[in-house]
Amino acid sequence: MKNLKFSRSDLWIWMILTCISLPAQLRGQTMDEMWDNRSTEQESNNVQWFKDAKFGLFIHWGLYSHLAGEWNGKRYYGSGEWIMNQAKIPVKLYEEAARSFNPVNFNAEEWAQLAKDAGIKYVVITAKHHEGFAMYDSKVSTFDIVDATPYKKDPMKALATAVGKQGIPFGFYYSQFQDWHDPNGGKNTWDFDETKKDYQKYYQEKAIPQLKELMTNYGPLGIVWFDTPGGLTKEETQRFVDGLRKLQPKSLFSSRVGHGLGDYKDYGDSEMPAQPIAGAWESIYTHNDSWGYIKHDLNFKTPDVIIHLLAEAASKGGNLMLNVGPDGTGRIPEYSVQFLRETGKWLKQNGESIYGSTQGLIPQQPWGVSTSKPGKQFLHVWNRPLNGKLLVPEMDVHVTKVYALAGGEAVKWEKSGKDIVIELPIFAPNAINTVFVVEYTGASPRYDEQAPVTISSQFAANNIYAASAQTEGNARIESLTYSHYYGDWKHTTCVVGMKDSKTDQAIFHVRVTEPGDYQVVLEYACEPGSANQEGVLQVEDKAFFFRTLRTSNFDKKYPLPFIKHTVATLTFDHAGSYQLKIKPLTGKEELFKLKAVLVKPVAR
């Protein structure tokens, strides 16, 4: 440890920490504990800027970026920032890797300009990830970019200044419990005996002093983004939080500080809530499969995917924070630069529908989603109906005008009962997201989670997602978490638990806009023990029987494959409301994990 000088505020924090009595061993963490998405019941007075921002940039950059997903000639996949853990690299060898880490291509002004060009409204970067390496000039440890590498400069100082000049709030990520380099830090079991660790010593001698450095030496911080809490009770975490707030009273703390004491909710990696969520929250996605740089990971999300994620998050009342992983030389991958700038071009024309918006007033439709502002409903059209007539259901308001957001061109519309039908202009079939604005007067309609899902022959497929189901008996709606590569988490909301033919079922309320013939496809995952069981889809007085098809066992460490099983061709003989009921008929195991019902019009 370097020589430290303590002020009265330092000593006050140390006094708080000496009251903390940490357990001798880390308690087993569930996924929910690692990804604590609870926030305080009383909303922070300083959270409105965050709720209005909608689009953040996450940057994972560390010593792992220099390794680029390879160790001793072996390639690793998934979360590149976990390579020390994946490869079980000894601390001494990991320290040696720092001797050649020299990010000479890092340019803080270029990074900040990219954020500005992309329409980013806040930036968060990893100051210290689980590897324990500090990406700034820490006086607490010599395992940092100034002391342990030939670079000898503090990139965080330069980036904080450059981002601030662009008028963008800046924040730090800090892994407060996991630290694989420190003998008393959490989760390194290949170098250190977990039962002999003194977590209190780690908090006192490294985590808190480093957080103090970050919160006093880099100007005002918009966010302190914590990760994987551990070792503290709720009372101890409260003291931990209270002490740090003295240093940055206006900074927001992420929910992963633990025990529901954050200022806003952060969902699991690559997780989007299935329904609108009240309060301040954030959905975090990475641009490719890894958070930290891996040179052989080129699976980048295209601009349309980014824009759809952004619109979906905003439609549900939250933010999207998209991660990029710069390489070991300090360069952001070319595709990240290109696709972020493309996203920024879209936002320059359509940002009014995102920034400062609140959740949409109508549930997701076959054509897309909606966002809101007082007196305005923004319609994000991803799929143009074949006949050009856009149905906005249950929008019972006094409409004053309807127009395209980009360019302001007025479009024709008419009221049909409580609906609005808009005559869409011709636009490119591959348009990413064409936004139309409905301006109205009077009270806003109430969002109805139980509203029927629209089924229309004007779209190639109508998706009825599990989250819209009404469940009975043992059936329930649940978010399933699983992984593609190591740490590359996925989340899918499903109806699960349907076993009993007498009590368990999922009911979907739909509104068919055009009568005709349709095929019904069930998208589900089915474990081997659940295969070959009989189920039934009931529509009105007609029953359509099917037998389940095997996919695979559910294990959170592996992919969860879904099959699209066509179970019926049926005729809706009139426009109007219907119920689709799905239930088991035979067997004692869960019928399947139902992701969605797809209703596809039959071409005539």
C-alpha positions, 0 to 999 in steps of 0.5 A: 500500500502506498503512503496515505494521508487522512483528512477528518472525512477520511477518519470519519469513514474509517470510524464507520467501517470499524463498526462493520463486522463481516462474516468470515466466509462469503455467503452463497450468492444467488443471481438476484443477490448478485444483480440486486435490482431493488432500489430505495422506496423513497426516490432521490431528489436528484434522479430526474436527470437520469430518468430523462437521459434514457441512453447511457454508454457503459465502458468495460476497460481494464487489464483484461482488455490487453489479454483480449480473450486469450491466455497461454494460446487458448481462446476464451469466450463470453465475458472477457473481463472474467479471463483471470477467473476463467483461466485461473491465472495466478496473481503473480502471472496476472501482475506480469501481464500488466508490464506490457499493457500500454494503451498508447492509442487512448484518446479521451477527446475522441471517446467523449466525441463519440459519446456526443455523436451517438446521442449518449446522455451519461457515461460510466467506465470501469475504474476497477473490475473484479480483477482488482486492477485500478484503471486510474492513479490509485494511492491505495495500491500499486496494482494500477495503470500508473504504477504497474504498466509502462503507460504511466498516465491516468486515463480516467482523469483525462476521460472525466475532463473530456466527457465533462466538456461535452456536458455529459454526466460521468460515472465510475463502475467499481466492483466493491466485493469481488477482487481476485488480486487482493488476498482478502477480496472476494471470489479468488479461490485458486490463489487464496483460501476463502475460509481464511479471508478477512473481508473487513480488512479488504473493505477497510484497506482497499475498497473504501479508500479507493472509492474515496479516491474516485469520489474526491479526485475526479469532479462531480460524478453522476453515477457510482455503479457498484457490482456484485455486493457481498459480505455486508448485512443491510445495516452494514451496507446502509452505513457503507452507503451513508459514508460514501454519500458524504463525498458525492451527495448528488451522485446516484448509486446503482442498485447493485450496491445491495440490499435495495439501497440503490437510487435506481434499479439495474436489471441483470446483464442483457435483461429487459423487463417484460412489462412497464416498470415504475420508478427509475431503472436501467437495462444494460446490454453489451454491444457484442457477446462480451463486456471486456474486449475479446479480439475474436468476438465480432458479434456486434449488434447492428444499429436497428437492434440498438435502436429497437432496444432503446425504444423498448426500454423507453416504452417501458419507462426506463433507460438503456445503457449500452456497453463497448469494450475498448482494446488493450491499445485504447481503441474502441472497436470499429463496429462499435464506433460506426454503429453508435454513430448510426444510432446517433443519426437516428436520434438527431431526428427522433430524439424527442420520442426518447429523451425525457419520455415516459412509458407508452400508453398502449401495450406493444403492438405488431407494428412496434411500441410507443413512448409518451410526453404530455399531450403526445404519443410517439408511435415507433413503427418497426413493421409497416402494415401491408395495407398502410393502415396503422391501428392504435387501439384504445386511444380514446382521446381528442386528437389534434394532429398526427405527423411524422416526427422526422420532417413533420409531414402531416398524415391522414387519420380517423377515429374508429370508436376508441381507436385511431387509424392512421394512413401511413405514408410510404417508407422503406420496408427496411426502415429501422424505426419510423416515428409518428406523433399523435398530439391530443388534448385532455387526460391521457388514457390509462395503460392497461396491462390486461388489454387484448393483444392485437392480431392482424393479417397485415403482419407476417406474424403476431407475437403474443408474449408470455408476459401478457398471459393470465395464469391459473392454478400452478401456472405462473409467469417467470423470467428464466436466466441462462447463458450462451457463453461464459457469463453471456447471460440471457433472460426470457420470460415464460409461462411455467408450472403448468402440470395439472389438467384440472387447474393449470392453464394460461389464458391469452386475451386477443383482439382479431382485427380481420377475420380469416385463416391463421396458423398458431405456433407455440414457442417453448422449451421442453425438458426431456422428462416433459416431452411427449405429453399431451396438451390442448389449445382451446379457442372459443369452443374448438380444441386443438390437440398437440404433443410436446416436443423435446428441446433440452434440460434447463441449466442456467450455465447453458443455452436454453433452446426454444422450438417453434411448434405449429399446433393449429390452423384455424379460422377467426370468422369475425373480427373481435375479442377471443380467448386462447387457452393453453393447458396440459391434458396428460402427464405429471411433469411441467408441460413446457416453458412457454415463451410466446404464441405466434399467430400467422395469417395464411396467405390467400 
